[in-house]
Amino acid sequence: MTVEPEIVPDTQYRGLVGALPPYPRALASLARFDRPIGWQLLFWPGAWGVALAKGAIDRWDLILWLALGSIAMRGAGCVYNDIIDRDLDRQVARTRSRPLASGAVSLNAAWIWLAALCLIGLVVLLQLHPYAAIVALVSLAPVAAYPFMKRITWWPQAWLGIVFSWAALVGWSEITGSLAPPDGLSGLLLYAGSICWVIGYDTIYALQDVEDDALVGVRSSARALGKAVRPGVAGFYALAIALWGTAFWHLRPDPLALAALLPAALHFVWQVATLTPADGANALHRFRSNRYAGLLIFLACLVVGQTSF
């Protein structure tokens, strides 16, 4: 007899978060501190931007600041998203245990927690030069709009890509001082490739909720692609590699620069080849493996950035 995989709940109390008293644990869970994959995926594009702009060694402190900012702002984004989506979350099996949806945290407390996380983000913002700080502030508009995208478009994953890739622009502009072509072209291409990467991995993530999303009317790229989800994800990953390769070539027109992306490309091939769309646990595992994809791309940016002309 085949046993259907159990839906993985969105909130799981594990590690240090699981050891906290009940209320602090609920606040930590509201910010998804128990699920570090989110801030890791937000962080990597920023680290890529710093590395490709030749700043990974001299500005290692900036990478650490970007990591702190990713933790705080991803947490703030999750709190804001849950405030907006609290009624929808109660209707989806994977999300009904979230602190706001379940009543473990009140709406007023969620707003206060959001403000506190934003203050941490402000501290990180103050470490940036004015140009990069302005670039970072511009991201607030798409961040605020994101929770509503699933109600008005079949491709909220594309909007998430715009938001979750923004750190690439911040990291690049902090090192180089500009995003204007031609000097800023590689940074812009890096950002565009990251958007495609995010669409790919978040489509995989959305496979867990296809049935519930259909019941409550939530739209997603996973639903839009339907049976073509595997070739669809493969296409977005291929476009990401192409855009990153173009960014590398602009800095260093050498086939060896393109070869730096081969490990990441092979990782994407593995993800798509082993993806089972109907298996939520399988999809979650492939989604989470993108933390390693981010590392592989960082190493590629580091090599190309340090050896570019």
C-alpha positions as CSV (number, residue, x, y, z in Angstrom):
1,M,0.0,0.0,0.0
2,T,1.3,3.5,-0.9
3,V,1.2,6.0,1.9
4,E,0.6,9.6,0.8
5,P,3.3,12.0,2.1
6,E,2.1,14.1,5.0
7,I,1.8,17.8,4.3
8,V,4.8,19.5,6.0
9,P,3.4,22.2,8.3
10,D,4.8,25.7,7.7
11,T,5.6,26.1,11.4
12,Q,7.9,23.5,13.0
13,Y,9.5,24.2,16.4
14,R,13.0,22.9,16.1
15,G,16.5,23.7,17.4
16,L,17.0,26.8,19.4
17,V,13.5,28.1,18.5
18,G,12.0,24.9,19.9
19,A,13.8,25.5,23.2
20,L,12.2,29.0,23.7
21,P,9.3,29.6,26.1
22,P,5.9,29.5,24.3
23,Y,5.4,33.2,23.5
24,P,8.9,34.1,22.3
25,R,8.8,30.8,20.3
26,A,5.6,32.0,18.6
27,L,7.3,35.4,17.7
28,A,10.4,33.6,16.4
29,S,8.2,31.3,14.3
30,L,6.2,34.3,13.0
31,A,9.5,35.7,11.6
32,R,10.4,32.1,10.4
33,F,13.6,32.0,12.5
34,D,12.9,28.2,12.6
35,R,13.2,28.1,8.8
36,P,16.6,29.7,7.9
37,I,16.3,28.7,4.2
38,G,14.3,31.9,3.6
39,W,17.0,34.3,4.8
40,Q,19.7,32.3,3.1
41,L,18.0,32.6,-0.2
42,L,17.5,36.3,0.4
43,F,21.1,36.7,1.4
44,W,22.9,35.0,-1.5
45,P,22.2,37.5,-4.3
46,G,23.6,40.3,-2.1
47,A,26.8,38.2,-1.6
48,W,27.0,37.5,-5.3
49,G,26.8,41.2,-6.1
50,V,29.7,42.0,-3.7
51,A,31.8,39.1,-5.0
52,L,31.3,39.8,-8.7
53,A,32.2,43.5,-8.1
54,K,35.5,42.3,-6.6
55,G,34.6,43.2,-3.0
56,A,34.3,39.8,-1.3
57,I,37.8,40.0,0.2
58,D,38.2,43.7,1.0
59,R,34.6,44.1,2.1
60,W,34.0,40.9,3.9
61,D,32.3,43.0,6.6
62,L,29.7,44.1,4.1
63,I,28.8,40.4,3.5
64,L,28.2,40.0,7.2
65,W,26.0,43.1,7.4
66,L,24.0,41.8,4.4
67,A,23.5,38.5,6.2
68,L,22.2,40.3,9.3
69,G,19.9,42.5,7.1
70,S,18.7,39.4,5.3
71,I,17.7,37.7,8.6
72,A,15.9,40.8,9.9
73,M,14.2,41.9,6.7
74,R,13.1,38.4,5.7
75,G,11.6,38.1,9.2
76,A,9.9,41.4,8.7
77,G,8.6,40.4,5.3
78,C,7.2,37.1,6.8
79,V,5.4,39.0,9.6
80,Y,4.0,41.5,7.1
81,N,2.9,38.7,4.7
82,D,1.2,36.8,7.6
83,I,-0.6,40.0,8.7
84,I,-2.0,40.4,5.1
85,D,-2.7,36.7,4.6
86,R,-3.9,35.7,8.0
87,D,-7.4,34.8,6.8
88,L,-6.1,32.8,3.8
89,D,-3.6,31.0,6.0
90,R,-6.4,29.6,8.1
91,Q,-7.8,27.8,5.0
92,V,-4.6,26.1,3.9
93,A,-3.4,22.9,5.7
94,R,0.3,23.8,5.6
95,T,-0.2,27.4,6.9
96,R,-3.1,27.2,9.4
97,S,-0.6,26.6,12.3
98,R,1.2,29.9,11.7
99,P,1.1,32.1,14.9
100,L,-1.3,34.7,13.5
101,A,-3.6,32.3,11.8
102,S,-3.7,30.1,14.9
103,G,-4.1,33.0,17.3
104,A,-0.9,32.4,19.2
105,V,0.2,36.0,18.4
106,S,-2.2,39.0,18.3
107,L,-2.4,41.4,15.4
108,N,-1.2,44.3,17.5
109,A,1.8,42.3,18.7
110,A,2.6,41.3,15.1
111,W,2.8,45.0,14.1
112,I,5.1,45.8,17.0
113,W,7.3,42.8,16.1
114,L,7.4,44.0,12.5
115,A,8.6,47.5,13.6
116,A,11.4,46.0,15.8
117,L,12.7,43.9,12.9
118,C,12.6,46.9,10.6
119,L,14.7,48.9,13.1
120,I,17.4,46.2,12.8
121,G,17.2,46.6,9.0
122,L,17.6,50.3,9.5
123,V,20.9,49.7,11.4
124,V,22.2,47.7,8.4
125,L,21.0,50.4,6.0
126,L,23.1,53.0,7.8
127,Q,26.2,51.0,7.0
128,L,25.8,51.6,3.3
129,H,26.9,54.5,1.1
130,P,24.1,56.9,0.1
131,Y,23.7,55.4,-3.4
132,A,23.4,51.8,-2.3
133,A,21.1,52.9,0.6
134,I,18.7,54.6,-1.9
135,V,18.8,51.4,-4.0
136,A,17.9,49.4,-0.9
137,L,15.1,51.8,0.1
138,V,13.5,51.5,-3.3
139,S,12.9,47.8,-2.6
140,L,10.2,48.7,0.0
141,A,7.6,49.3,-2.7
142,P,7.7,45.9,-4.3
143,V,8.1,44.3,-0.8
144,A,4.9,45.9,0.3
145,A,3.0,44.9,-2.8
146,Y,4.1,41.2,-2.8
147,P,1.4,39.7,-0.5
148,F,-1.3,41.0,-2.9
149,M,0.3,39.5,-6.1
150,K,-1.2,36.0,-5.5
151,R,-4.6,37.5,-5.7
152,I,-4.2,39.4,-9.0
153,T,-1.6,37.4,-11.0
154,W,-0.8,33.8,-11.9
155,W,2.9,34.6,-11.5
156,P,3.4,35.9,-7.9
157,Q,6.7,34.0,-8.1
158,A,8.0,36.6,-10.6
159,W,7.2,39.4,-8.1
160,L,9.0,37.4,-5.4
161,G,11.9,37.2,-7.7
162,I,12.0,41.0,-8.0
163,V,12.0,41.3,-4.2
164,F,14.3,38.4,-3.2
165,S,16.9,39.3,-5.8
166,W,17.1,43.0,-4.9
167,A,20.2,42.5,-2.6
168,A,22.2,41.8,-5.8
169,L,21.7,45.4,-6.8
170,V,22.5,46.6,-3.3
171,G,25.7,44.6,-3.0
172,W,26.9,45.6,-6.5
173,S,26.2,49.3,-6.1
174,E,27.8,49.4,-2.7
175,I,31.1,48.3,-4.2
176,T,31.0,50.0,-7.6
177,G,28.9,53.1,-6.7
178,S,26.6,52.7,-9.8
179,L,24.2,50.5,-11.6
180,A,24.3,52.6,-14.8
181,P,25.5,50.7,-17.9
182,P,28.0,49.9,-19.2
183,D,29.8,49.6,-15.8
184,G,26.7,48.5,-14.1
185,L,25.6,46.0,-16.7
186,S,27.0,42.9,-15.0
187,G,25.1,43.9,-11.8
188,L,21.9,44.3,-13.7
189,L,22.3,41.0,-15.5
190,L,23.2,39.3,-12.2
191,Y,19.9,40.6,-10.8
192,A,17.9,39.5,-13.8
193,G,19.3,36.0,-13.6
194,S,18.5,35.9,-9.9
195,I,14.8,36.7,-10.7
196,C,14.7,33.7,-13.0
197,W,16.3,31.5,-10.3
198,V,13.7,32.6,-7.7
199,I,10.8,31.9,-10.1
200,G,12.2,28.4,-10.6
201,Y,12.7,27.5,-7.0
202,D,9.6,29.1,-5.7
203,T,7.5,27.3,-8.4
204,I,8.9,24.1,-6.9
205,Y,8.0,25.4,-3.4
206,A,4.4,26.2,-4.5
207,L,3.9,22.6,-5.6
208,Q,3.1,21.8,-1.9
209,D,0.0,24.0,-2.0
210,V,-1.5,23.3,-5.5
211,E,-4.6,21.6,-4.2
212,D,-5.3,24.0,-1.3
213,D,-4.5,27.0,-3.5
214,A,-7.1,25.9,-6.1
215,L,-9.7,25.6,-3.3
216,V,-9.2,29.0,-1.9
217,G,-8.5,30.8,-5.2
218,V,-4.8,31.5,-4.7
219,R,-2.8,31.8,-7.9
220,S,0.7,30.5,-8.5
221,S,3.2,29.6,-11.2
222,A,2.9,26.0,-10.2
223,R,-0.8,26.1,-11.0
224,A,-0.3,28.1,-14.1
225,L,2.3,25.6,-15.5
226,G,0.2,22.6,-14.5
227,K,1.7,19.4,-16.1
228,A,4.5,21.4,-17.7
229,V,6.0,22.4,-14.3
230,R,9.2,20.5,-14.8
231,P,10.1,21.9,-18.2
232,G,8.9,25.3,-17.0
233,V,11.3,25.2,-14.0
234,A,14.1,23.9,-16.3
235,G,13.5,26.9,-18.6
236,F,13.7,29.5,-15.9
237,Y,16.9,27.8,-14.5
238,A,18.4,27.8,-18.0
239,L,17.6,31.5,-18.5
240,A,19.2,32.3,-15.1
241,I,22.4,30.5,-16.2
242,A,22.4,32.4,-19.5
243,L,22.0,35.8,-17.9
244,W,24.7,35.0,-15.3
245,G,27.0,33.8,-18.1
246,T,26.4,37.1,-19.9
247,A,27.2,39.0,-16.8
248,F,30.4,37.1,-16.4
249,W,31.4,37.5,-20.0
250,H,30.9,41.2,-19.8
251,L,33.5,41.3,-17.0
252,R,35.8,38.6,-18.4
253,P,35.3,37.5,-22.0
254,D,36.8,34.1,-21.5
255,P,35.2,30.6,-21.7
256,L,36.8,29.8,-18.3
257,A,34.6,32.4,-16.8
258,L,31.5,30.6,-18.1
259,A,32.9,27.3,-16.8
260,A,32.6,28.7,-13.3
261,L,28.8,28.3,-13.6
262,L,29.0,24.6,-14.5
263,P,28.6,23.2,-10.9
264,A,25.5,25.4,-10.4
265,A,24.1,24.3,-13.8
266,L,24.6,20.6,-12.9
267,H,22.8,21.2,-9.6
268,F,19.8,22.6,-11.4
269,V,19.8,19.6,-13.8
270,W,19.6,17.4,-10.7
271,Q,16.8,19.4,-9.2
272,V,14.6,19.1,-12.3
273,A,15.5,15.5,-13.2
274,T,14.6,14.2,-9.7
275,L,11.6,16.5,-9.1
276,T,8.3,14.7,-8.4
277,P,5.6,17.4,-8.6
278,A,2.9,15.3,-6.8
279,D,5.2,14.6,-3.9
280,G,5.3,17.6,-1.5
281,A,8.2,16.2,0.5
282,N,10.2,15.8,-2.7
283,A,9.4,19.3,-3.8
284,L,10.4,20.8,-0.4
285,H,13.7,19.0,-0.5
286,R,14.5,20.3,-4.0
287,F,13.5,23.8,-2.9
288,R,15.7,23.7,0.1
289,S,18.7,22.5,-1.9
290,N,18.9,26.0,-3.4
291,R,20.9,27.1,-0.4
292,Y,23.7,25.1,-2.0
293,A,23.0,26.5,-5.4
294,G,23.4,29.9,-3.9
295,L,26.8,28.9,-2.5
296,L,27.9,27.5,-5.9
297,I,26.9,30.7,-7.6
298,F,28.7,32.8,-5.0
299,L,31.9,30.8,-5.6
300,A,31.6,31.4,-9.3
301,C,31.1,35.1,-8.7
302,L,34.1,35.2,-6.4
303,V,36.4,33.5,-9.0
304,V,35.2,35.7,-11.9
305,G,35.2,38.9,-9.9
306,Q,38.7,38.4,-8.5
307,T,40.1,37.5,-11.9
308,S,38.3,39.9,-14.1
309,F,40.2,42.5,-16.1
